[in-house]
Amino acid sequence: YWDADYVIKETDILALFRITPQPGVDPIEASAAIAGESSTATWTVVWTDLLTACDLYRAKAYRVDPVPNVADQYFAYIAYDIDLFEEGSIANLTASIIGNVFGFKAVKALRLEDMRMPVAYLKTFQGPATGLIVERERMDKFGRPFLGATVKPKLGLSGKNYGRVVYEGLKGGLDFLKDDENINSQPFMRWRERFLYSMEGVNKASASAGEIKGHYLNVTAATMEDMYERAEFSKEVGSIICMIDLVIGYTAIQSMAIWARKHDMILHLHRAGNSTYSRQKNHGMNFRVICKWMRMAGVDHIHAGTVVGKLEGDPLMIKGFYNTLL
């Protein structure tokens, strides 16, 4: 699975891993093991390899570079043939790229830093239904950034008081308010109540200001059936945008993106849970990869962080996420 002379094809999917080999393990050996496990290899030699086009389908680790100014860490470049992946499926892509390899004994730590998707593969995904221009046309606002905020406290408010916060924020000059990631349908405020009072605040503020306002209604729920029901109700009460959380999973995100496109709704994704695998610099996954996957899945908005506030993130890194999403 190591091939230093491999010539990259335009249709190859490329992955860049940061590997920290176990003591005594050669970085080339570690990168080859990752390439093998994420494609056609297993823990032993099997005769059924002879029944496949193994040379074509095996992933190729073709380059290993030491990480500058960091001891015992290496960048491993791996190429995958496009036929290894089901078209239009984030779930299948991730099952290979980040499936078993992170538990490999040969590496002490492993981080997926970046990926390059060929056009032939990207064309099999629907992508975002709306872009910035379409959203500006719907809001009838041009020449400036949109200004938004999140309702606080995010938990504990009654539906009526929640709607009041929405109204006060929009009346005060915001373009959007939004639900937070963990406000779904708790005993203190059920989702229908929240939707109705929030949209009452939106409509009242829009009429008062003479401009279009909005509120991201979080439709995240336990099942796809519940999410579809909530999303459809959000459209019925007049919302132009609904919201989901990253933690619902890749298949659910793609399903909601298809629904949003069919129903002409803007879809916002809250990146709840991303730091469980993106914060450590030597293990997990770089958030820029999530940015690419979510654009492929079809979300219109995604939290990408900021350089101020309570969450970590340096300016260059955050700017890189923004550029990735453009």
C-alpha positions in Angstrom: 0.0 0.0 0.0 3.1 2.3 -0.1 3.8 3.6 -3.6 6.2 6.5 -3.8 6.0 6.6 -7.6 2.2 6.7 -7.7 0.9 9.4 -10.2 -2.3 11.0 -8.8 -5.4 10.8 -11.1 -7.8 13.7 -11.5 -10.6 11.4 -10.2 -8.7 10.2 -7.1 -10.0 11.2 -3.6 -7.0 12.5 -1.6 -6.7 12.4 2.2 -4.1 14.1 4.3 -3.5 12.5 7.7 -1.3 13.6 10.6 0.1 10.5 12.0 2.0 9.9 15.3 3.5 6.4 15.0 4.0 4.2 18.0 7.7 4.1 19.2 9.7 1.9 16.8 7.1 2.0 14.0 8.4 3.5 10.7 6.1 6.4 9.5 6.0 4.9 6.0 4.8 1.6 7.5 2.2 3.4 9.5 0.9 5.3 6.5 0.7 2.2 4.4 -1.2 0.4 7.2 -3.7 3.3 7.3 -4.1 3.2 3.5 -4.7 -0.6 3.6 -7.2 -0.6 6.4 -9.2 2.2 4.9 -9.4 0.4 1.5 -9.0 -3.3 0.8 -6.6 -4.8 3.5 -7.4 -6.8 6.5 -5.4 -8.2 9.4 -4.1 -11.2 7.4 -3.5 -12.4 3.9 -6.7 -13.8 2.2 -6.9 -15.7 -1.0 -10.0 -13.8 -2.1 -7.7 -10.8 -2.9 -7.1 -12.7 -6.2 -10.7 -12.3 -7.1 -10.6 -8.5 -7.2 -8.7 -5.8 -9.1 -6.6 -5.3 -6.0 -4.0 -3.0 -7.6 -6.8 -0.7 -8.7 -8.8 -0.7 -5.6 -6.1 -0.5 -2.9 -5.5 2.9 -1.5 -2.0 4.3 -2.2 0.1 6.0 0.4 2.5 8.0 -1.8 4.1 10.7 0.4 5.2 11.2 4.0 6.6 14.4 5.3 7.6 15.3 8.9 5.4 17.9 10.5 7.5 21.1 10.8 8.7 22.0 14.3 6.8 19.0 15.9 8.7 15.8 16.9 7.4 12.3 15.9 4.5 13.6 13.8 4.2 13.1 10.1 1.8 14.2 7.2 0.8 11.1 5.2 -0.8 11.6 1.8 -3.1 8.8 0.6 -5.0 8.5 -2.7 -8.2 6.5 -3.1 -9.8 5.4 -6.3 -13.2 7.0 -6.9 -14.8 3.5 -7.4 -14.2 2.7 -3.7 -17.1 5.0 -2.7 -20.8 5.0 -3.2 -22.0 8.1 -5.1 -23.6 10.8 -3.0 -23.1 9.1 0.4 -21.2 10.9 3.2 -21.9 7.8 5.4 -20.0 5.5 3.0 -17.2 8.0 2.6 -16.7 8.3 6.3 -17.0 4.5 6.9 -13.8 4.1 4.9 -11.8 7.3 5.6 -12.4 7.4 9.4 -13.9 4.0 10.0 -11.4 1.6 11.7 -8.1 3.4 11.2 -8.3 5.6 14.3 -8.1 2.5 16.5 -5.0 1.2 14.7 -2.2 -0.2 17.0 0.5 1.1 14.7 -0.3 4.7 15.5 -0.4 6.5 18.8 -2.6 9.3 17.4 -4.2 10.0 14.0 -5.8 13.2 12.6 -7.6 13.7 9.3 -6.4 17.2 8.3 -7.8 17.7 4.8 -9.4 16.0 1.8 -9.5 16.8 -1.9 -12.7 15.7 -3.7 -12.6 15.3 -7.5 -15.3 17.0 -9.5 -16.6 13.7 -10.7 -17.4 12.7 -7.1 -18.7 16.1 -6.0 -21.2 16.0 -8.9 -23.0 13.1 -7.2 -23.9 15.2 -4.2 -26.7 17.8 -4.3 -24.8 20.5 -2.5 -26.5 23.6 -0.9 -29.8 24.6 -2.4 -29.4 28.3 -1.8 -26.3 30.5 -1.9 -25.6 33.9 -0.4 -27.2 35.8 -3.3 -30.5 33.8 -3.1 -30.6 34.4 0.7 -30.0 38.1 0.2 -32.8 38.2 -2.3 -35.2 36.5 0.1 -34.3 38.9 2.8 -34.1 41.9 0.4 -30.9 43.0 2.2 -27.7 43.8 0.3 -24.3 45.5 0.9 -23.8 44.5 4.5 -23.4 41.3 6.7 -26.5 39.8 8.3 -26.6 40.3 12.0 -27.8 37.5 14.2 -27.9 36.3 17.8 -28.9 33.3 19.9 -31.8 33.3 22.4 -30.4 33.2 26.0 -30.9 31.5 28.4 -31.2 28.7 25.9 -33.0 26.4 28.3 -35.8 27.2 30.8 -37.8 29.9 29.1 -41.5 29.4 28.6 -42.8 29.6 25.0 -44.3 33.0 25.6 -41.2 34.5 27.1 -39.1 32.8 24.4 -41.2 34.6 21.7 -40.8 37.8 23.6 -37.0 37.5 23.4 -37.2 36.8 19.7 -39.4 39.9 19.2 -37.2 42.2 21.3 -34.0 41.1 19.5 -35.4 41.5 16.0 -37.1 44.8 16.9 -33.7 46.0 18.2 -32.1 45.6 14.8 -31.1 41.9 14.4 -31.8 40.2 11.0 -32.1 36.8 12.6 -32.4 35.1 16.0 -31.9 31.4 16.4 -32.6 28.5 18.7 -29.5 27.0 20.4 -28.4 23.4 19.8 -30.1 21.7 22.8 -33.5 23.4 22.6 -35.7 20.7 21.1 -39.0 19.8 22.9 -38.5 19.8 26.6 -41.2 19.8 29.3 -40.8 23.6 30.0 -41.4 24.4 26.3 -42.7 22.0 23.6 -41.6 22.5 20.1 -45.0 23.6 18.7 -45.3 26.2 21.4 -41.8 27.5 20.6 -42.4 27.6 16.8 -45.7 29.5 17.2 -44.5 32.1 19.7 -41.2 32.6 17.9 -42.9 33.2 14.5 -45.4 35.5 16.2 -42.3 37.6 17.4 -40.8 37.4 13.9 -44.0 38.6 12.2 -44.6 41.4 14.7 -41.0 42.6 14.4 -41.1 42.5 10.6 -44.3 44.5 10.5 -42.8 47.0 13.0 -39.5 47.4 11.2 -40.8 47.2 7.6 -38.2 44.7 6.7 -37.9 40.9 6.5 -36.7 39.2 9.7 -36.2 35.5 10.5 -35.6 33.0 13.3 -33.8 29.6 12.9 -36.2 27.0 14.2 -34.4 24.0 15.5 -36.1 20.9 14.1 -33.6 18.4 15.6 -35.4 15.4 17.1 -35.1 11.7 18.0 -36.2 10.3 14.6 -36.4 11.4 11.0 -40.2 11.2 11.2 -40.2 13.7 14.0 -37.8 16.0 12.2 -39.8 16.0 9.0 -43.0 16.8 11.1 -41.3 19.8 12.8 -39.7 21.0 9.6 -43.0 20.9 7.8 -44.7 22.8 10.6 -42.0 25.4 10.6 -42.8 26.0 6.9 -46.5 26.1 7.6 -46.1 28.9 10.2 -44.1 31.0 7.7 -40.4 30.4 8.6 -38.0 30.7 5.7 -35.2 28.8 7.5 -34.9 25.7 9.8 -32.0 24.4 11.7 -30.5 21.0 12.6 -27.5 19.8 14.8 -24.4 18.1 13.5 -25.0 15.3 16.1 -28.0 13.9 14.2 -25.5 12.2 11.9 -24.5 12.4 8.3 -27.4 10.4 6.8 -30.0 12.5 8.7 -28.3 15.7 7.6 -28.4 14.6 3.9 -32.0 13.6 4.3 -32.9 17.0 5.8 -31.0 18.8 3.1 -33.1 17.0 0.4 -36.3 18.0 2.3 -35.1 21.6 2.5 -34.4 21.8 -1.2 -37.8 20.2 -2.1 -39.6 22.7 0.2 -37.6 25.8 -0.7 -36.3 26.2 2.9 -32.9 27.5 3.9 -31.1 24.9 6.1 -28.8 25.9 8.9 -26.4 23.4 10.7 -25.2 23.9 14.2 -21.9 22.2 14.6 -22.8 20.8 18.1 -20.4 18.0 19.0 -17.6 18.9 16.5 -15.0 19.6 19.2 -15.1 16.0 20.5 -12.9 15.2 17.5 -11.7 18.5 16.1 -10.1 20.2 19.1 -7.1 18.0 19.7 -4.3 18.9 17.3 -2.8 15.4 16.9 -5.9 13.2 17.0 -9.4 13.4 15.5 -10.4 15.5 12.5 -9.8 19.0 11.3 -13.1 21.0 11.1 -12.3 22.1 7.6 -13.0 18.5 6.6 -16.5 18.7 8.2 -17.0 22.0 6.3 -16.4 20.2 3.0 -18.6 17.2 3.9 -21.5 19.5 5.1 -21.4 21.5 1.9 -21.5 18.3 -0.1 -24.4 17.1 2.1 -26.3 20.3 1.2 -26.5 22.6 4.2 -26.8 26.3 3.4 -25.4 27.6 6.7 -22.9 26.1 9.1 -21.4 27.4 12.3 -17.7 28.0 11.5 -16.5 29.7 14.7 -15.3 33.2 15.5 -12.1 34.7 16.9 -13.9 36.2 19.9 -16.1 34.8 22.6 -16.1 31.7 24.7 -15.0 29.0 22.2 -11.4 28.4 21.1 -10.1 29.4 17.6 -7.3 31.5 16.3 -7.9 34.1 13.5 -6.0 32.3 10.7 -7.7 28.9 11.4 -11.2 30.5 11.5 -10.4 32.4 8.3 -9.4 29.1 6.7 -12.8 27.6 7.6 -14.6 30.6 6.0 -12.6 30.3 2.8 -13.3 26.5 2.7 -17.0 27.2 2.9 -17.1 29.8 0.1 
